[in-house]
Amino acid sequence: MKKALLLFSLVFALAMTPESPAMAQCSMCTINAEQGTQNGNTQGKGLNDGVLYLLALPYLMIAGVGIIWYRSYKKKLDSQSVSRL
């Protein structure tokens, strides 16, 4: 079980470290951001940060559910081993 948790942690850490800065946007947002930066606005950078924030939230929620599940599973195993003694 420890090996599986270590492997999952390693894969999760590698998946969350970007190789290059992520600049993911839809085409409409990209066009608006490019036009804004050409006119001297810095709102495009804030738009990128907002997209990355919205992208990270589901992953954090999934990690939270996984941690809760793991703790309840571990409690269940501990209570079964105590009852066998």
KOLGU-4560 file (N, C-alpha, C; in nm, 3 decimals, padded with zeros to 5 digits):
<recs>
<n_xx: 00.082 n_yy: -00.119 n_zz: 00.000 ca_xx: 00.000 ca_yy: 00.000 ca_zz: 00.000 c_xx: 00.086 c_yy: 00.125 c_zz: 00.000 mol: A seq: 1 type: MET>
<n_xx: 00.198 n_yy: 00.119 n_zz: 00.073 ca_xx: 00.288 ca_yy: 00.234 ca_zz: 00.079 c_xx: 00.351 c_yy: 00.259 c_zz: -00.057 mol: A seq: 2 type: LYS>
<n_xx: 00.381 n_yy: 00.151 n_zz: -00.129 ca_xx: 00.441 ca_yy: 00.167 ca_zz: -00.262 c_xx: 00.342 c_yy: 00.232 c_zz: -00.358 mol: A seq: 3 type: LYS>
<n_xx: 00.216 n_yy: 00.194 n_zz: -00.348 ca_xx: 00.113 ca_yy: 00.252 ca_zz: -00.435 c_xx: 00.093 c_yy: 00.399 c_zz: -00.403 mol: A seq: 4 type: ALA>
<n_xx: 00.094 n_yy: 00.434 n_zz: -00.275 ca_xx: 00.080 ca_yy: 00.574 ca_zz: -00.235 c_xx: 00.200 c_yy: 00.656 c_zz: -00.281 mol: A seq: 5 type: LEU>
<n_xx: 00.319 n_yy: 00.600 n_zz: -00.269 ca_xx: 00.439 ca_yy: 00.669 ca_zz: -00.315 c_xx: 00.436 c_yy: 00.689 c_zz: -00.466 mol: A seq: 6 type: LEU>
<n_xx: 00.394 n_yy: 00.586 n_zz: -00.539 ca_xx: 00.385 ca_yy: 00.596 ca_zz: -00.684 c_xx: 00.281 c_yy: 00.700 c_zz: -00.725 mol: A seq: 7 type: LEU>
<n_xx: 00.166 n_yy: 00.699 n_zz: -00.658 ca_xx: 00.062 ca_yy: 00.797 ca_zz: -00.688 c_xx: 00.111 c_yy: 00.938 c_zz: -00.659 mol: A seq: 8 type: PHE>
<n_xx: 00.182 n_yy: 00.956 n_zz: -00.547 ca_xx: 00.234 ca_yy: 01.088 ca_zz: -00.511 c_xx: 00.336 c_yy: 01.136 c_zz: -00.614 mol: A seq: 9 type: SER>
<n_xx: 00.421 n_yy: 01.046 n_zz: -00.660 ca_xx: 00.521 ca_yy: 01.082 ca_zz: -00.759 c_xx: 00.457 c_yy: 01.122 c_zz: -00.891 mol: A seq: 10 type: LEU>
<n_xx: 00.360 n_yy: 01.044 n_zz: -00.936 ca_xx: 00.291 ca_yy: 01.076 ca_zz: -01.062 c_xx: 00.215 c_yy: 01.208 c_zz: -01.048 mol: A seq: 11 type: VAL>
<n_xx: 00.151 n_yy: 01.229 n_zz: -00.935 ca_xx: 00.077 ca_yy: 01.353 ca_zz: -00.913 c_xx: 00.172 c_yy: 01.473 c_zz: -00.913 mol: A seq: 12 type: PHE>
<n_xx: 00.287 n_yy: 01.460 n_zz: -00.846 ca_xx: 00.383 ca_yy: 01.570 ca_zz: -00.841 c_xx: 00.438 c_yy: 01.601 c_zz: -00.980 mol: A seq: 13 type: ALA>
<n_xx: 00.465 n_yy: 01.499 n_zz: -01.058 ca_xx: 00.515 ca_yy: 01.521 ca_zz: -01.194 c_xx: 00.409 c_yy: 01.583 c_zz: -01.284 mol: A seq: 14 type: LEU>
<n_xx: 00.285 n_yy: 01.545 n_zz: -01.262 ca_xx: 00.177 ca_yy: 01.600 ca_zz: -01.344 c_xx: 00.149 c_yy: 01.745 c_zz: -01.311 mol: A seq: 15 type: ALA>
<n_xx: 00.174 n_yy: 01.785 n_zz: -01.187 ca_xx: 00.143 ca_yy: 01.921 ca_zz: -01.145 c_xx: 00.257 c_yy: 02.019 c_zz: -01.172 mol: A seq: 16 type: MET>
<n_xx: 00.376 n_yy: 01.970 n_zz: -01.206 ca_xx: 00.487 ca_yy: 02.061 ca_zz: -01.236 c_xx: 00.491 c_yy: 02.087 c_zz: -01.385 mol: A seq: 17 type: THR>
<n_xx: 00.466 n_yy: 02.209 n_zz: -01.426 ca_xx: 00.464 ca_yy: 02.238 ca_zz: -01.569 c_xx: 00.605 c_yy: 02.245 c_zz: -01.626 mol: A seq: 18 type: PRO>
<n_xx: 00.618 n_yy: 02.200 n_zz: -01.751 ca_xx: 00.747 ca_yy: 02.209 ca_zz: -01.818 c_xx: 00.771 c_yy: 02.351 c_zz: -01.867 mol: A seq: 19 type: GLU>
<n_xx: 00.667 n_yy: 02.417 n_zz: -01.903 ca_xx: 00.676 ca_yy: 02.555 ca_zz: -01.946 c_xx: 00.554 c_yy: 02.629 c_zz: -01.892 mol: A seq: 20 type: SER>
<n_xx: 00.560 n_yy: 02.759 n_zz: -01.886 ca_xx: 00.443 ca_yy: 02.833 ca_zz: -01.836 c_xx: 00.319 c_yy: 02.804 c_zz: -01.921 mol: A seq: 21 type: PRO>
<n_xx: 00.210 n_yy: 02.774 n_zz: -01.856 ca_xx: 00.087 ca_yy: 02.742 ca_zz: -01.927 c_xx: 00.014 c_yy: 02.870 c_zz: -01.963 mol: A seq: 22 type: ALA>
<n_xx: -00.022 n_yy: 02.882 n_zz: -02.087 ca_xx: -00.096 ca_yy: 02.998 ca_zz: -02.135 c_xx: -00.220 c_yy: 02.949 c_zz: -02.211 mol: A seq: 23 type: MET>
<n_xx: -00.301 n_yy: 02.870 n_zz: -02.145 ca_xx: -00.417 ca_yy: 02.810 ca_zz: -02.208 c_xx: -00.536 c_yy: 02.904 c_zz: -02.202 mol: A seq: 24 type: ALA>
<n_xx: -00.594 n_yy: 02.931 n_zz: -02.319 ca_xx: -00.711 ca_yy: 03.017 ca_zz: -02.326 c_xx: -00.795 c_yy: 02.973 c_zz: -02.446 mol: A seq: 25 type: GLN>
<n_xx: -00.922 n_yy: 03.009 n_zz: -02.442 ca_xx: -01.005 ca_yy: 02.986 ca_zz: -02.560 c_xx: -00.968 c_yy: 03.090 c_zz: -02.665 mol: A seq: 26 type: CYS>
<n_xx: -01.012 n_yy: 03.070 n_zz: -02.786 ca_xx: -00.972 ca_yy: 03.159 ca_zz: -02.895 c_xx: -01.024 c_yy: 03.302 c_zz: -02.875 mol: A seq: 27 type: SER>
<n_xx: -01.146 n_yy: 03.317 n_zz: -02.824 ca_xx: -01.200 ca_yy: 03.451 ca_zz: -02.801 c_xx: -01.119 c_yy: 03.525 c_zz: -02.694 mol: A seq: 28 type: MET>
<n_xx: -01.084 n_yy: 03.454 n_zz: -02.587 ca_xx: -01.006 ca_yy: 03.517 ca_zz: -02.481 c_xx: -00.867 c_yy: 03.554 c_zz: -02.532 mol: A seq: 29 type: CYS>
<n_xx: -00.808 n_yy: 03.468 n_zz: -02.615 ca_xx: -00.676 ca_yy: 03.496 ca_zz: -02.669 c_xx: -00.677 c_yy: 03.623 c_zz: -02.753 mol: A seq: 30 type: THR>
<n_xx: -00.776 n_yy: 03.636 n_zz: -02.840 ca_xx: -00.785 ca_yy: 03.754 ca_zz: -02.927 c_xx: -00.803 c_yy: 03.881 c_zz: -02.843 mol: A seq: 31 type: ILE>
<n_xx: -00.890 n_yy: 03.876 n_zz: -02.744 ca_xx: -00.912 ca_yy: 03.993 ca_zz: -02.658 c_xx: -00.787 c_yy: 04.028 c_zz: -02.579 mol: A seq: 32 type: ASN>
<n_xx: -00.716 n_yy: 03.929 n_zz: -02.530 ca_xx: -00.595 ca_yy: 03.954 ca_zz: -02.452 c_xx: -00.485 c_yy: 04.012 c_zz: -02.540 mol: A seq: 33 type: ALA>
<n_xx: -00.472 n_yy: 03.961 n_zz: -02.663 ca_xx: -00.369 ca_yy: 04.013 ca_zz: -02.753 c_xx: -00.398 c_yy: 04.157 c_zz: -02.792 mol: A seq: 34 type: GLU>
<n_xx: -00.522 n_yy: 04.186 n_zz: -02.820 ca_xx: -00.557 ca_yy: 04.323 ca_zz: -02.856 c_xx: -00.539 c_yy: 04.417 c_zz: -02.738 mol: A seq: 35 type: GLN>
<n_xx: -00.568 n_yy: 04.371 n_zz: -02.619 ca_xx: -00.551 ca_yy: 04.453 ca_zz: -02.500 c_xx: -00.406 c_yy: 04.483 c_zz: -02.472 mol: A seq: 36 type: GLY>
<n_xx: -00.318 n_yy: 04.382 n_zz: -02.488 ca_xx: -00.176 ca_yy: 04.407 ca_zz: -02.460 c_xx: -00.114 c_yy: 04.496 c_zz: -02.567 mol: A seq: 37 type: THR>
<n_xx: -00.164 n_yy: 04.492 n_zz: -02.688 ca_xx: -00.112 ca_yy: 04.582 ca_zz: -02.792 c_xx: -00.147 c_yy: 04.726 c_zz: -02.760 mol: A seq: 38 type: GLN>
<n_xx: -00.258 n_yy: 04.746 n_zz: -02.690 ca_xx: -00.299 ca_yy: 04.882 ca_zz: -02.654 c_xx: -00.240 c_yy: 04.927 c_zz: -02.520 mol: A seq: 39 type: ASN>
<n_xx: -00.157 n_yy: 04.845 n_zz: -02.459 ca_xx: -00.093 ca_yy: 04.884 ca_zz: -02.333 c_xx: -00.160 c_yy: 04.831 c_zz: -02.208 mol: A seq: 40 type: GLY>
<n_xx: -00.265 n_yy: 04.753 n_zz: -02.220 ca_xx: -00.332 ca_yy: 04.697 ca_zz: -02.102 c_xx: -00.257 c_yy: 04.573 c_zz: -02.053 mol: A seq: 41 type: ASN>
<n_xx: -00.267 n_yy: 04.545 n_zz: -01.925 ca_xx: -00.205 ca_yy: 04.425 ca_zz: -01.868 c_xx: -00.310 c_yy: 04.326 c_zz: -01.820 mol: A seq: 42 type: THR>
<n_xx: -00.430 n_yy: 04.335 n_zz: -01.873 ca_xx: -00.538 ca_yy: 04.247 ca_zz: -01.829 c_xx: -00.520 c_yy: 04.105 c_zz: -01.881 mol: A seq: 43 type: GLN>
<n_xx: -00.445 n_yy: 04.087 n_zz: -01.986 ca_xx: -00.422 ca_yy: 03.953 ca_zz: -02.040 c_xx: -00.351 c_yy: 03.863 c_zz: -01.942 mol: A seq: 44 type: GLY>
<n_xx: -00.255 n_yy: 03.917 n_zz: -01.869 ca_xx: -00.184 ca_yy: 03.838 ca_zz: -01.769 c_xx: -00.279 c_yy: 03.795 c_zz: -01.658 mol: A seq: 45 type: LYS>
<n_xx: -00.366 n_yy: 03.883 n_zz: -01.616 ca_xx: -00.465 ca_yy: 03.847 ca_zz: -01.514 c_xx: -00.562 c_yy: 03.742 c_zz: -01.565 mol: A seq: 46 type: GLY>
<n_xx: -00.592 n_yy: 03.748 n_zz: -01.693 ca_xx: -00.680 ca_yy: 03.649 ca_zz: -01.752 c_xx: -00.615 c_yy: 03.511 c_zz: -01.751 mol: A seq: 47 type: LEU>
<n_xx: -00.487 n_yy: 03.506 n_zz: -01.781 ca_xx: -00.414 ca_yy: 03.378 ca_zz: -01.774 c_xx: -00.414 c_yy: 03.323 c_zz: -01.633 mol: A seq: 48 type: ASN>
<n_xx: -00.391 n_yy: 03.410 n_zz: -01.535 ca_xx: -00.391 ca_yy: 03.365 ca_zz: -01.396 c_xx: -00.528 c_yy: 03.311 c_zz: -01.355 mol: A seq: 49 type: ASP>
<n_xx: -00.634 n_yy: 03.375 n_zz: -01.402 ca_xx: -00.769 ca_yy: 03.329 ca_zz: -01.371 c_xx: -00.798 c_yy: 03.192 c_zz: -01.430 mol: A seq: 50 type: GLY>
<n_xx: -00.753 n_yy: 03.170 n_zz: -01.553 ca_xx: -00.774 ca_yy: 03.040 ca_zz: -01.618 c_xx: -00.699 c_yy: 02.931 c_zz: -01.541 mol: A seq: 51 type: VAL>
<n_xx: -00.576 n_yy: 02.959 n_zz: -01.500 ca_xx: -00.499 ca_yy: 02.860 ca_zz: -01.425 c_xx: -00.562 c_yy: 02.832 c_zz: -01.289 mol: A seq: 52 type: LEU>
<n_xx: -00.618 n_yy: 02.935 n_zz: -01.226 ca_xx: -00.687 ca_yy: 02.917 ca_zz: -01.098 c_xx: -00.807 c_yy: 02.825 c_zz: -01.115 mol: A seq: 53 type: TYR>
<n_xx: -00.885 n_yy: 02.848 n_zz: -01.218 ca_xx: -01.002 ca_yy: 02.764 ca_zz: -01.243 c_xx: -00.963 c_yy: 02.622 c_zz: -01.280 mol: A seq: 54 type: LEU>
<n_xx: -00.847 n_yy: 02.606 n_zz: -01.340 ca_xx: -00.798 ca_yy: 02.473 ca_zz: -01.377 c_xx: -00.752 c_yy: 02.396 c_zz: -01.253 mol: A seq: 55 type: LEU>
<n_xx: -00.691 n_yy: 02.464 n_zz: -01.157 ca_xx: -00.634 ca_yy: 02.396 ca_zz: -01.040 c_xx: -00.740 c_yy: 02.352 c_zz: -00.940 mol: A seq: 56 type: ALA>
<n_xx: -00.851 n_yy: 02.421 n_zz: -00.933 ca_xx: -00.952 ca_yy: 02.392 ca_zz: -00.832 c_xx: -01.007 c_yy: 02.248 c_zz: -00.839 mol: A seq: 57 type: LEU>
<n_xx: -01.042 n_yy: 02.195 n_zz: -00.956 ca_xx: -01.092 ca_yy: 02.056 ca_zz: -00.958 c_xx: -00.987 c_yy: 01.955 c_zz: -00.912 mol: A seq: 58 type: PRO>
<n_xx: -00.860 n_yy: 01.979 n_zz: -00.945 ca_xx: -00.756 ca_yy: 01.887 ca_zz: -00.901 c_xx: -00.741 c_yy: 01.889 c_zz: -00.749 mol: A seq: 59 type: TYR>
<n_xx: -00.752 n_yy: 02.005 n_zz: -00.689 ca_xx: -00.745 ca_yy: 02.014 ca_zz: -00.543 c_xx: -00.864 c_yy: 01.943 c_zz: -00.478 mol: A seq: 60 type: LEU>
<n_xx: -00.981 n_yy: 01.956 n_zz: -00.538 ca_xx: -01.099 ca_yy: 01.888 ca_zz: -00.484 c_xx: -01.084 c_yy: 01.736 c_zz: -00.494 mol: A seq: 61 type: MET>
<n_xx: -01.033 n_yy: 01.687 n_zz: -00.605 ca_xx: -01.012 ca_yy: 01.543 ca_zz: -00.621 c_xx: -00.910 c_yy: 01.493 c_zz: -00.521 mol: A seq: 62 type: ILE>
<n_xx: -00.803 n_yy: 01.571 n_zz: -00.499 ca_xx: -00.703 ca_yy: 01.532 ca_zz: -00.400 c_xx: -00.764 c_yy: 01.527 c_zz: -00.260 mol: A seq: 63 type: ALA>
<n_xx: -00.850 n_yy: 01.622 n_zz: -00.227 ca_xx: -00.916 ca_yy: 01.621 ca_zz: -00.096 c_xx: -01.003 c_yy: 01.499 c_zz: -00.077 mol: A seq: 64 type: GLY>
<n_xx: -01.078 n_yy: 01.463 n_zz: -00.179 ca_xx: -01.162 ca_yy: 01.343 ca_zz: -00.170 c_xx: -01.075 c_yy: 01.219 c_zz: -00.156 mol: A seq: 65 type: VAL>
<n_xx: -00.963 n_yy: 01.215 n_zz: -00.226 ca_xx: -00.872 ca_yy: 01.101 ca_zz: -00.216 c_xx: -00.813 c_yy: 01.088 c_zz: -00.077 mol: A seq: 66 type: GLY>
<n_xx: -00.778 n_yy: 01.199 n_zz: -00.016 ca_xx: -00.722 ca_yy: 01.196 ca_zz: 00.119 c_xx: -00.826 c_yy: 01.149 c_zz: 00.219 mol: A seq: 67 type: ILE>
<n_xx: -00.947 n_yy: 01.198 n_zz: 00.207 ca_xx: -01.055 ca_yy: 01.155 ca_zz: 00.297 c_xx: -01.082 c_yy: 01.006 c_zz: 00.280 mol: A seq: 68 type: ILE>
<n_xx: -01.086 n_yy: 00.961 n_zz: 00.156 ca_xx: -01.109 ca_yy: 00.818 ca_zz: 00.130 c_xx: -00.998 c_yy: 00.735 c_zz: 00.189 mol: A seq: 69 type: TRP>
<n_xx: -00.873 n_yy: 00.776 n_zz: 00.171 ca_xx: -00.759 ca_yy: 00.700 ca_zz: 00.222 c_xx: -00.763 c_yy: 00.692 c_zz: 00.374 mol: A seq: 70 type: TYR>
<n_xx: -00.795 n_yy: 00.802 n_zz: 00.441 ca_xx: -00.801 ca_yy: 00.801 ca_zz: 00.588 c_xx: -00.911 c_yy: 00.709 c_zz: 00.639 mol: A seq: 71 type: ARG>
<n_xx: -01.027 n_yy: 00.712 n_zz: 00.575 ca_xx: -01.135 ca_yy: 00.624 ca_zz: 00.619 c_xx: -01.102 c_yy: 00.477 c_zz: 00.591 mol: A seq: 72 type: SER>
<n_xx: -01.034 n_yy: 00.451 n_zz: 00.480 ca_xx: -00.993 ca_yy: 00.315 ca_zz: 00.447 c_xx: -00.891 c_yy: 00.265 c_zz: 00.549 mol: A seq: 73 type: TYR>
<n_xx: -00.798 n_yy: 00.351 n_zz: 00.587 ca_xx: -00.696 ca_yy: 00.313 ca_zz: 00.684 c_xx: -00.759 c_yy: 00.288 c_zz: 00.822 mol: A seq: 74 type: LYS>
<n_xx: -00.856 n_yy: 00.370 n_zz: 00.862 ca_xx: -00.926 ca_yy: 00.348 ca_zz: 00.989 c_xx: -00.998 c_yy: 00.214 c_zz: 00.988 mol: A seq: 75 type: LYS>
<n_xx: -01.059 n_yy: 00.182 n_zz: 00.875 ca_xx: -01.131 ca_yy: 00.056 ca_zz: 00.863 c_xx: -01.036 c_yy: -00.062 c_zz: 00.878 mol: A seq: 76 type: LYS>
<n_xx: -00.919 n_yy: -00.053 n_zz: 00.814 ca_xx: -00.819 ca_yy: -00.161 ca_zz: 00.827 c_xx: -00.768 c_yy: -00.172 c_zz: 00.970 mol: A seq: 77 type: LEU>
<n_xx: -00.743 n_yy: -00.058 n_zz: 01.035 ca_xx: -00.694 ca_yy: -00.060 ca_zz: 01.173 c_xx: -00.797 c_yy: -00.122 c_zz: 01.267 mol: A seq: 78 type: ASP>
<n_xx: -00.925 n_yy: -00.088 n_zz: 01.248 ca_xx: -01.028 ca_yy: -00.143 ca_zz: 01.336 c_xx: -01.046 c_yy: -00.292 c_zz: 01.313 mol: A seq: 79 type: SER>
<n_xx: -01.027 n_yy: -00.339 n_zz: 01.192 ca_xx: -01.037 ca_yy: -00.482 ca_zz: 01.164 c_xx: -00.921 c_yy: -00.558 c_zz: 01.226 mol: A seq: 80 type: GLN>
<n_xx: -00.801 n_yy: -00.499 n_zz: 01.224 ca_xx: -00.687 ca_yy: -00.569 ca_zz: 01.281 c_xx: -00.695 c_yy: -00.574 c_zz: 01.434 mol: A seq: 81 type: SER>
<n_xx: -00.754 n_yy: -00.472 n_zz: 01.496 ca_xx: -00.771 ca_yy: -00.470 ca_zz: 01.642 c_xx: -00.876 c_yy: -00.573 c_zz: 01.682 mol: A seq: 82 type: VAL>
<n_xx: -00.982 n_yy: -00.586 n_zz: 01.604 ca_xx: -01.089 ca_yy: -00.679 ca_zz: 01.640 c_xx: -01.042 c_yy: -00.825 c_zz: 01.624 mol: A seq: 83 type: SER>
<n_xx: -00.942 n_yy: -00.851 n_zz: 01.543 ca_xx: -00.892 ca_yy: -00.987 ca_zz: 01.525 c_xx: -00.808 c_yy: -01.031 c_zz: 01.645 mol: A seq: 84 type: ARG>
<n_xx: -00.751 n_yy: -00.935 n_zz: 01.716 ca_xx: -00.667 ca_yy: -00.971 ca_zz: 01.831 c_xx: -00.753 c_yy: -01.013 c_zz: 01.942 mol: A seq: 85 type: LEU>
</recs>
